[in-house]
Amino acid sequence: MKNIFILLSLCFLISPAISQDHNVDEVAIIAVLDDFHDAAAKADKDRYLGHFTENGVFIGTDEWERWPLMPEFTEYVAGRFEKGGWSYHSEMKKIAFSKGGNVAWFDETSISNRNDSRFRGSGVLEKVNGTWKVAQYVLSVLVYNEVARDVGKIIAAEKEKREK
């Protein structure tokens, strides 16, 4: 019994050292993404935009929404945040890293907001002067495969209305 305890203790001491390569960066990226969403929920424009790289891009759910950070997205965020922010809560994140470790890509699933829609956030982060920054964030509406055809018809009808 004593040998098992010693073996388990050694495993707990060694396992963090073995998995250190990306653990610190994963924790940092999760903190950045969580703070990014918190800043949006609290309509904190400077904190929210501060999470982007200088040439960051936000891609929204509408087909025309491709927002370069400056100046269009900054103006959009300022206007939206005057009315209150938006709230997305991520329930699960998956993160992967480039070989050099200075670029990471992620996806967040089961993001929900006030109108009960379900979203997926995905994107790319870049390590800039030791700090992880969002280079691209893509927000997508989740659609179950079983209803995708019906949703497609609704979108086609809306597009036709907008083009008139």
mmCIF file of the C-alpha atoms, coordinates in Angstrom:
data_MODEL
# 
_entry.id   MODEL 
# 
loop_
_atom_site.group_PDB 
_atom_site.id 
_atom_site.type_symbol 
_atom_site.label_atom_id 
_atom_site.label_alt_id 
_atom_site.label_comp_id 
_atom_site.label_asym_id 
_atom_site.label_entity_id 
_atom_site.label_seq_id 
_atom_site.pdbx_PDB_ins_code 
_atom_site.Cartn_x 
_atom_site.Cartn_y 
_atom_site.Cartn_z 
_atom_site.occupancy 
_atom_site.B_iso_or_equiv 
_atom_site.pdbx_formal_charge 
_atom_site.auth_seq_id 
_atom_site.auth_comp_id 
_atom_site.auth_asym_id 
_atom_site.auth_atom_id 
_atom_site.pdbx_PDB_model_num 
ATOM 1   C CA . MET A 1 1   ? 0.000   0.000  0.000   1.00 0.00 ? 1   MET A CA 1 
ATOM 2   C CA . LYS A 1 2   ? 2.833   2.366  0.887   1.00 0.00 ? 2   LYS A CA 1 
ATOM 3   C CA . ASN A 1 3   ? 4.509   1.673  -2.498  1.00 0.00 ? 3   ASN A CA 1 
ATOM 4   C CA . ILE A 1 4   ? 1.288   2.528  -4.365  1.00 0.00 ? 4   ILE A CA 1 
ATOM 5   C CA . PHE A 1 5   ? 1.028   5.807  -2.453  1.00 0.00 ? 5   PHE A CA 1 
ATOM 6   C CA . ILE A 1 6   ? 4.631   6.678  -3.337  1.00 0.00 ? 6   ILE A CA 1 
ATOM 7   C CA . LEU A 1 7   ? 4.077   5.740  -6.986  1.00 0.00 ? 7   LEU A CA 1 
ATOM 8   C CA . LEU A 1 8   ? 0.915   7.851  -7.226  1.00 0.00 ? 8   LEU A CA 1 
ATOM 9   C CA . SER A 1 9   ? 2.648   10.759 -5.529  1.00 0.00 ? 9   SER A CA 1 
ATOM 10  C CA . LEU A 1 10  ? 5.486   10.603 -8.034  1.00 0.00 ? 10  LEU A CA 1 
ATOM 11  C CA . CYS A 1 11  ? 3.004   10.483 -10.924 1.00 0.00 ? 11  CYS A CA 1 
ATOM 12  C CA . PHE A 1 12  ? 1.280   13.627 -9.666  1.00 0.00 ? 12  PHE A CA 1 
ATOM 13  C CA . LEU A 1 13  ? 4.619   15.388 -9.274  1.00 0.00 ? 13  LEU A CA 1 
ATOM 14  C CA . ILE A 1 14  ? 5.985   14.309 -12.655 1.00 0.00 ? 14  ILE A CA 1 
ATOM 15  C CA . SER A 1 15  ? 2.866   14.641 -14.829 1.00 0.00 ? 15  SER A CA 1 
ATOM 16  C CA . PRO A 1 16  ? 2.712   18.456 -14.673 1.00 0.00 ? 16  PRO A CA 1 
ATOM 17  C CA . ALA A 1 17  ? 6.347   18.647 -15.755 1.00 0.00 ? 17  ALA A CA 1 
ATOM 18  C CA . ILE A 1 18  ? 5.691   16.329 -18.706 1.00 0.00 ? 18  ILE A CA 1 
ATOM 19  C CA . SER A 1 19  ? 2.694   18.325 -19.920 1.00 0.00 ? 19  SER A CA 1 
ATOM 20  C CA . GLN A 1 20  ? 4.187   21.797 -19.315 1.00 0.00 ? 20  GLN A CA 1 
ATOM 21  C CA . ASP A 1 21  ? 4.856   22.498 -22.991 1.00 0.00 ? 21  ASP A CA 1 
ATOM 22  C CA . HIS A 1 22  ? 1.456   24.108 -23.694 1.00 0.00 ? 22  HIS A CA 1 
ATOM 23  C CA . ASN A 1 23  ? -0.350  24.042 -20.357 1.00 0.00 ? 23  ASN A CA 1 
ATOM 24  C CA . VAL A 1 24  ? 0.751   27.543 -19.341 1.00 0.00 ? 24  VAL A CA 1 
ATOM 25  C CA . ASP A 1 25  ? -0.214  28.952 -22.736 1.00 0.00 ? 25  ASP A CA 1 
ATOM 26  C CA . GLU A 1 26  ? -3.554  27.099 -22.753 1.00 0.00 ? 26  GLU A CA 1 
ATOM 27  C CA . VAL A 1 27  ? -4.415  28.579 -19.363 1.00 0.00 ? 27  VAL A CA 1 
ATOM 28  C CA . ALA A 1 28  ? -3.392  32.033 -20.610 1.00 0.00 ? 28  ALA A CA 1 
ATOM 29  C CA . ILE A 1 29  ? -5.485  31.684 -23.798 1.00 0.00 ? 29  ILE A CA 1 
ATOM 30  C CA . ILE A 1 30  ? -8.544  30.518 -21.855 1.00 0.00 ? 30  ILE A CA 1 
ATOM 31  C CA . ALA A 1 31  ? -8.129  33.536 -19.575 1.00 0.00 ? 31  ALA A CA 1 
ATOM 32  C CA . VAL A 1 32  ? -7.852  35.872 -22.591 1.00 0.00 ? 32  VAL A CA 1 
ATOM 33  C CA . LEU A 1 33  ? -10.975 34.434 -24.239 1.00 0.00 ? 33  LEU A CA 1 
ATOM 34  C CA . ASP A 1 34  ? -12.951 34.503 -20.988 1.00 0.00 ? 34  ASP A CA 1 
ATOM 35  C CA . ASP A 1 35  ? -11.923 38.114 -20.363 1.00 0.00 ? 35  ASP A CA 1 
ATOM 36  C CA . PHE A 1 36  ? -12.726 38.987 -23.998 1.00 0.00 ? 36  PHE A CA 1 
ATOM 37  C CA . HIS A 1 37  ? -16.297 37.710 -23.455 1.00 0.00 ? 37  HIS A CA 1 
ATOM 38  C CA . ASP A 1 38  ? -16.542 39.374 -20.034 1.00 0.00 ? 38  ASP A CA 1 
ATOM 39  C CA . ALA A 1 39  ? -15.487 42.723 -21.514 1.00 0.00 ? 39  ALA A CA 1 
ATOM 40  C CA . ALA A 1 40  ? -18.185 42.363 -24.193 1.00 0.00 ? 40  ALA A CA 1 
ATOM 41  C CA . ALA A 1 41  ? -20.838 41.489 -21.606 1.00 0.00 ? 41  ALA A CA 1 
ATOM 42  C CA . LYS A 1 42  ? -19.868 44.537 -19.533 1.00 0.00 ? 42  LYS A CA 1 
ATOM 43  C CA . ALA A 1 43  ? -19.613 46.802 -22.605 1.00 0.00 ? 43  ALA A CA 1 
ATOM 44  C CA . ASP A 1 44  ? -15.988 47.608 -21.745 1.00 0.00 ? 44  ASP A CA 1 
ATOM 45  C CA . LYS A 1 45  ? -14.831 48.807 -25.168 1.00 0.00 ? 45  LYS A CA 1 
ATOM 46  C CA . ASP A 1 46  ? -11.176 49.406 -24.354 1.00 0.00 ? 46  ASP A CA 1 
ATOM 47  C CA . ARG A 1 47  ? -10.697 46.080 -22.603 1.00 0.00 ? 47  ARG A CA 1 
ATOM 48  C CA . TYR A 1 48  ? -12.581 44.229 -25.367 1.00 0.00 ? 48  TYR A CA 1 
ATOM 49  C CA . LEU A 1 49  ? -10.674 45.811 -28.249 1.00 0.00 ? 49  LEU A CA 1 
ATOM 50  C CA . GLY A 1 50  ? -7.422  45.499 -26.303 1.00 0.00 ? 50  GLY A CA 1 
ATOM 51  C CA . HIS A 1 51  ? -7.574  41.743 -26.792 1.00 0.00 ? 51  HIS A CA 1 
ATOM 52  C CA . PHE A 1 52  ? -7.050  42.083 -30.558 1.00 0.00 ? 52  PHE A CA 1 
ATOM 53  C CA . THR A 1 53  ? -3.806  42.307 -32.490 1.00 0.00 ? 53  THR A CA 1 
ATOM 54  C CA . GLU A 1 54  ? -3.274  45.563 -34.395 1.00 0.00 ? 54  GLU A CA 1 
ATOM 55  C CA . ASN A 1 55  ? -4.619  43.990 -37.578 1.00 0.00 ? 55  ASN A CA 1 
ATOM 56  C CA . GLY A 1 56  ? -7.231  41.813 -35.874 1.00 0.00 ? 56  GLY A CA 1 
ATOM 57  C CA . VAL A 1 57  ? -10.469 40.844 -37.621 1.00 0.00 ? 57  VAL A CA 1 
ATOM 58  C CA . PHE A 1 58  ? -13.890 39.951 -36.216 1.00 0.00 ? 58  PHE A CA 1 
ATOM 59  C CA . ILE A 1 59  ? -16.165 37.890 -38.470 1.00 0.00 ? 59  ILE A CA 1 
ATOM 60  C CA . GLY A 1 60  ? -19.791 37.953 -37.363 1.00 0.00 ? 60  GLY A CA 1 
ATOM 61  C CA . THR A 1 61  ? -22.771 35.798 -38.194 1.00 0.00 ? 61  THR A CA 1 
ATOM 62  C CA . ASP A 1 62  ? -24.222 37.968 -40.972 1.00 0.00 ? 62  ASP A CA 1 
ATOM 63  C CA . GLU A 1 63  ? -22.646 37.326 -44.372 1.00 0.00 ? 63  GLU A CA 1 
ATOM 64  C CA . TRP A 1 64  ? -21.425 40.927 -44.688 1.00 0.00 ? 64  TRP A CA 1 
ATOM 65  C CA . GLU A 1 65  ? -19.820 41.003 -41.214 1.00 0.00 ? 65  GLU A CA 1 
ATOM 66  C CA . ARG A 1 66  ? -16.082 40.998 -41.742 1.00 0.00 ? 66  ARG A CA 1 
ATOM 67  C CA . TRP A 1 67  ? -14.783 43.691 -39.461 1.00 0.00 ? 67  TRP A CA 1 
ATOM 68  C CA . PRO A 1 68  ? -11.163 44.809 -39.616 1.00 0.00 ? 68  PRO A CA 1 
ATOM 69  C CA . LEU A 1 69  ? -10.303 46.169 -36.194 1.00 0.00 ? 69  LEU A CA 1 
ATOM 70  C CA . MET A 1 70  ? -9.610  49.716 -37.285 1.00 0.00 ? 70  MET A CA 1 
ATOM 71  C CA . PRO A 1 71  ? -11.641 51.823 -37.748 1.00 0.00 ? 71  PRO A CA 1 
ATOM 72  C CA . GLU A 1 72  ? -14.885 50.096 -38.727 1.00 0.00 ? 72  GLU A CA 1 
ATOM 73  C CA . PHE A 1 73  ? -15.095 47.521 -35.960 1.00 0.00 ? 73  PHE A CA 1 
ATOM 74  C CA . THR A 1 74  ? -13.949 49.998 -33.323 1.00 0.00 ? 74  THR A CA 1 
ATOM 75  C CA . GLU A 1 75  ? -16.792 52.339 -34.305 1.00 0.00 ? 75  GLU A CA 1 
ATOM 76  C CA . TYR A 1 76  ? -19.305 49.468 -34.396 1.00 0.00 ? 76  TYR A CA 1 
ATOM 77  C CA . VAL A 1 77  ? -18.257 48.244 -30.944 1.00 0.00 ? 77  VAL A CA 1 
ATOM 78  C CA . ALA A 1 78  ? -18.437 51.779 -29.501 1.00 0.00 ? 78  ALA A CA 1 
ATOM 79  C CA . GLY A 1 79  ? -21.994 52.192 -30.826 1.00 0.00 ? 79  GLY A CA 1 
ATOM 80  C CA . ARG A 1 80  ? -23.144 48.777 -29.667 1.00 0.00 ? 80  ARG A CA 1 
ATOM 81  C CA . PHE A 1 81  ? -21.557 49.144 -26.233 1.00 0.00 ? 81  PHE A CA 1 
ATOM 82  C CA . GLU A 1 82  ? -23.380 52.452 -25.681 1.00 0.00 ? 82  GLU A CA 1 
ATOM 83  C CA . LYS A 1 83  ? -26.569 50.348 -25.687 1.00 0.00 ? 83  LYS A CA 1 
ATOM 84  C CA . GLY A 1 84  ? -24.967 47.587 -23.598 1.00 0.00 ? 84  GLY A CA 1 
ATOM 85  C CA . GLY A 1 85  ? -22.681 44.767 -24.617 1.00 0.00 ? 85  GLY A CA 1 
ATOM 86  C CA . TRP A 1 86  ? -23.412 41.288 -25.785 1.00 0.00 ? 86  TRP A CA 1 
ATOM 87  C CA . SER A 1 87  ? -23.101 38.165 -23.741 1.00 0.00 ? 87  SER A CA 1 
ATOM 88  C CA . TYR A 1 88  ? -21.599 34.876 -24.910 1.00 0.00 ? 88  TYR A CA 1 
ATOM 89  C CA . HIS A 1 89  ? -20.626 32.146 -22.488 1.00 0.00 ? 89  HIS A CA 1 
ATOM 90  C CA . SER A 1 90  ? -18.257 29.451 -23.637 1.00 0.00 ? 90  SER A CA 1 
ATOM 91  C CA . GLU A 1 91  ? -18.771 26.028 -22.147 1.00 0.00 ? 91  GLU A CA 1 
ATOM 92  C CA . MET A 1 92  ? -15.870 24.255 -23.840 1.00 0.00 ? 92  MET A CA 1 
ATOM 93  C CA . LYS A 1 93  ? -12.686 25.340 -25.587 1.00 0.00 ? 93  LYS A CA 1 
ATOM 94  C CA . LYS A 1 94  ? -10.295 23.371 -27.782 1.00 0.00 ? 94  LYS A CA 1 
ATOM 95  C CA . ILE A 1 95  ? -6.868  24.890 -28.429 1.00 0.00 ? 95  ILE A CA 1 
ATOM 96  C CA . ALA A 1 96  ? -4.012  23.858 -30.736 1.00 0.00 ? 96  ALA A CA 1 
ATOM 97  C CA . PHE A 1 97  ? -0.601  25.431 -31.325 1.00 0.00 ? 97  PHE A CA 1 
ATOM 98  C CA . SER A 1 98  ? 1.759   26.003 -34.217 1.00 0.00 ? 98  SER A CA 1 
ATOM 99  C CA . LYS A 1 99  ? 5.106   24.242 -34.112 1.00 0.00 ? 99  LYS A CA 1 
ATOM 100 C CA . GLY A 1 100 ? 6.819   27.438 -32.970 1.00 0.00 ? 100 GLY A CA 1 
ATOM 101 C CA . GLY A 1 101 ? 4.208   27.916 -30.250 1.00 0.00 ? 101 GLY A CA 1 
ATOM 102 C CA . ASN A 1 102 ? 3.534   31.602 -31.004 1.00 0.00 ? 102 ASN A CA 1 
ATOM 103 C CA . VAL A 1 103 ? 0.277   31.004 -32.890 1.00 0.00 ? 103 VAL A CA 1 
ATOM 104 C CA . ALA A 1 104 ? -2.739  29.153 -31.575 1.00 0.00 ? 104 ALA A CA 1 
ATOM 105 C CA . TRP A 1 105 ? -6.124  28.377 -33.024 1.00 0.00 ? 105 TRP A CA 1 
ATOM 106 C CA . PHE A 1 106 ? -9.201  27.563 -31.041 1.00 0.00 ? 106 PHE A CA 1 
ATOM 107 C CA . ASP A 1 107 ? -12.855 26.792 -31.131 1.00 0.00 ? 107 ASP A CA 1 
ATOM 108 C CA . GLU A 1 108 ? -15.407 27.388 -28.417 1.00 0.00 ? 108 GLU A CA 1 
ATOM 109 C CA . THR A 1 109 ? -18.613 25.415 -28.487 1.00 0.00 ? 109 THR A CA 1 
ATOM 110 C CA . SER A 1 110 ? -21.958 25.839 -26.803 1.00 0.00 ? 110 SER A CA 1 
ATOM 111 C CA . ILE A 1 111 ? -21.713 29.585 -26.597 1.00 0.00 ? 111 ILE A CA 1 
ATOM 112 C CA . SER A 1 112 ? -25.123 30.921 -25.665 1.00 0.00 ? 112 SER A CA 1 
ATOM 113 C CA . ASN A 1 113 ? -26.432 34.435 -25.393 1.00 0.00 ? 113 ASN A CA 1 
ATOM 114 C CA . ARG A 1 114 ? -29.501 36.265 -24.113 1.00 0.00 ? 114 ARG A CA 1 
ATOM 115 C CA . ASN A 1 115 ? -31.736 35.213 -26.998 1.00 0.00 ? 115 ASN A CA 1 
ATOM 116 C CA . ASP A 1 116 ? -31.044 31.513 -26.429 1.00 0.00 ? 116 ASP A CA 1 
ATOM 117 C CA . SER A 1 117 ? -29.188 31.109 -29.709 1.00 0.00 ? 117 SER A CA 1 
ATOM 118 C CA . ARG A 1 118 ? -26.277 28.726 -29.804 1.00 0.00 ? 118 ARG A CA 1 
ATOM 119 C CA . PHE A 1 119 ? -22.991 29.772 -31.319 1.00 0.00 ? 119 PHE A CA 1 
ATOM 120 C CA . ARG A 1 120 ? -19.495 28.593 -32.011 1.00 0.00 ? 120 ARG A CA 1 
ATOM 121 C CA . GLY A 1 121 ? -16.553 30.929 -31.736 1.00 0.00 ? 121 GLY A CA 1 
ATOM 122 C CA . SER A 1 122 ? -13.337 30.046 -33.486 1.00 0.00 ? 122 SER A CA 1 
ATOM 123 C CA . GLY A 1 123 ? -10.232 31.898 -34.400 1.00 0.00 ? 123 GLY A CA 1 
ATOM 124 C CA . VAL A 1 124 ? -6.539  32.501 -34.195 1.00 0.00 ? 124 VAL A CA 1 
ATOM 125 C CA . LEU A 1 125 ? -4.433  34.022 -31.446 1.00 0.00 ? 125 LEU A CA 1 
ATOM 126 C CA . GLU A 1 126 ? -0.907  35.313 -31.760 1.00 0.00 ? 126 GLU A CA 1 
ATOM 127 C CA . LYS A 1 127 ? 1.613   35.740 -28.971 1.00 0.00 ? 127 LYS A CA 1 
ATOM 128 C CA . VAL A 1 128 ? 2.663   39.405 -29.138 1.00 0.00 ? 128 VAL A CA 1 
ATOM 129 C CA . ASN A 1 129 ? 5.409   40.493 -26.732 1.00 0.00 ? 129 ASN A CA 1 
ATOM 130 C CA . GLY A 1 130 ? 4.544   37.574 -24.447 1.00 0.00 ? 130 GLY A CA 1 
ATOM 131 C CA . THR A 1 131 ? 0.786   38.266 -24.444 1.00 0.00 ? 131 THR A CA 1 
ATOM 132 C CA . TRP A 1 132 ? -1.834  36.286 -26.367 1.00 0.00 ? 132 TRP A CA 1 
ATOM 133 C CA . LYS A 1 133 ? -3.904  38.505 -28.690 1.00 0.00 ? 133 LYS A CA 1 
ATOM 134 C CA . VAL A 1 134 ? -6.861  37.678 -30.924 1.00 0.00 ? 134 VAL A CA 1 
ATOM 135 C CA . ALA A 1 135 ? -5.821  37.925 -34.588 1.00 0.00 ? 135 ALA A CA 1 
ATOM 136 C CA . GLN A 1 136 ? -9.147  36.624 -35.864 1.00 0.00 ? 136 GLN A CA 1 
ATOM 137 C CA . TYR A 1 137 ? -12.420 35.751 -34.173 1.00 0.00 ? 137 TYR A CA 1 
ATOM 138 C CA . VAL A 1 138 ? -15.222 34.051 -36.094 1.00 0.00 ? 138 VAL A CA 1 
ATOM 139 C CA . LEU A 1 139 ? -18.706 33.779 -34.597 1.00 0.00 ? 139 LEU A CA 1 
ATOM 140 C CA . SER A 1 140 ? -21.007 31.167 -36.176 1.00 0.00 ? 140 SER A CA 1 
ATOM 141 C CA . VAL A 1 141 ? -24.591 30.212 -35.450 1.00 0.00 ? 141 VAL A CA 1 
ATOM 142 C CA . LEU A 1 142 ? -24.925 26.527 -34.686 1.00 0.00 ? 142 LEU A CA 1 
ATOM 143 C CA . VAL A 1 143 ? -27.523 24.762 -36.816 1.00 0.00 ? 143 VAL A CA 1 
ATOM 144 C CA . TYR A 1 144 ? -28.442 21.138 -36.342 1.00 0.00 ? 144 TYR A CA 1 
ATOM 145 C CA . ASN A 1 145 ? -28.011 19.106 -39.533 1.00 0.00 ? 145 ASN A CA 1 
ATOM 146 C CA . GLU A 1 146 ? -31.628 17.959 -39.328 1.00 0.00 ? 146 GLU A CA 1 
ATOM 147 C CA . VAL A 1 147 ? -32.932 21.531 -39.742 1.00 0.00 ? 147 VAL A CA 1 
ATOM 148 C CA . ALA A 1 148 ? -30.171 22.957 -41.968 1.00 0.00 ? 148 ALA A CA 1 
ATOM 149 C CA . ARG A 1 149 ? -32.290 22.760 -45.131 1.00 0.00 ? 149 ARG A CA 1 
ATOM 150 C CA . ASP A 1 150 ? -35.128 24.716 -43.479 1.00 0.00 ? 150 ASP A CA 1 
ATOM 151 C CA . VAL A 1 151 ? -32.689 27.293 -42.142 1.00 0.00 ? 151 VAL A CA 1 
ATOM 152 C CA . GLY A 1 152 ? -31.150 27.577 -45.616 1.00 0.00 ? 152 GLY A CA 1 
ATOM 153 C CA . LYS A 1 153 ? -34.584 28.361 -47.075 1.00 0.00 ? 153 LYS A CA 1 
ATOM 154 C CA . ILE A 1 154 ? -35.156 31.085 -44.468 1.00 0.00 ? 154 ILE A CA 1 
ATOM 155 C CA . ILE A 1 155 ? -31.756 32.597 -45.242 1.00 0.00 ? 155 ILE A CA 1 
ATOM 156 C CA . ALA A 1 156 ? -32.401 32.489 -49.005 1.00 0.00 ? 156 ALA A CA 1 
ATOM 157 C CA . ALA A 1 157 ? -35.769 34.247 -48.523 1.00 0.00 ? 157 ALA A CA 1 
ATOM 158 C CA . GLU A 1 158 ? -34.137 36.918 -46.331 1.00 0.00 ? 158 GLU A CA 1 
ATOM 159 C CA . LYS A 1 159 ? -31.345 37.453 -48.859 1.00 0.00 ? 159 LYS A CA 1 
ATOM 160 C CA . GLU A 1 160 ? -33.921 37.916 -51.620 1.00 0.00 ? 160 GLU A CA 1 
ATOM 161 C CA . LYS A 1 161 ? -35.752 40.518 -49.482 1.00 0.00 ? 161 LYS A CA 1 
ATOM 162 C CA . ARG A 1 162 ? -32.535 42.410 -48.809 1.00 0.00 ? 162 ARG A CA 1 
ATOM 163 C CA . GLU A 1 163 ? -31.580 42.496 -52.485 1.00 0.00 ? 163 GLU A CA 1 
ATOM 164 C CA . LYS A 1 164 ? -34.854 44.151 -53.504 1.00 0.00 ? 164 LYS A CA 1 
# 
